Amino acid sequence: MRNVINTAKSRVLGLAGWSGAGKTTLLEKLIAHSVADGLKVAVIKQTHHDFDIDQPGKDSWRHRQAGATEVLVASGRRWALMHEAAEPSLDALLAKLSPCDLVLVEGFKHAPIVKLEVHRQGNGKAWLYPDDPAIVALVSDVRVDSTLPQFDLNDDAAIYQFIRHYTGV
């Protein structure tokens, strides 16, 4: 295991890239592989858009509209805490997670965590890896002149095996 963030609770690996590169689709496939292998996986997703998991008119939405800074909704199967505040650091978010085998992080592209760069040539965006030493492999629809391991965007099985080997999970 080289340069992998290893919290007291889990190993952390990021998927970094510009919007539209295919990070979410790849992440879905990597989660499925992990679960099939019996791993417990958590995901932290950063978004730069305003988002809301609440539905207008529902009780919890009404509570937030009334001014509550935290609303915790619970059922027999899941719970969610909505907290009104500035965006927390990745470290603060990691501290909130329960122990698991692997945390996959989508976003936080400039965070100093080990990550795979997901790149789609059609986006017309610059590569991140030349300026980010935390990128350990490239996932793309094109090959580039680099010594980093490279994987085709559609080869999720090989990408998953790389992650397993690299992180030691």
Secondary structure, 3 states (H helix, E strand, C coil): CCCCEECCCCEEEEEECCCCCCHHHHHHHHHHHHHHCCCCEEEEECCCCCCCCCCCCCHHHHHHHCCCCEEEEECCCCEEEEECCCCCCHHHHHHHCCCCCEEEEECCCCCCCCEEEEECHHHCCCCCHHHCCCEEEEEECCCCCCCCCEEECCCHHHHHHHHHHHHCC
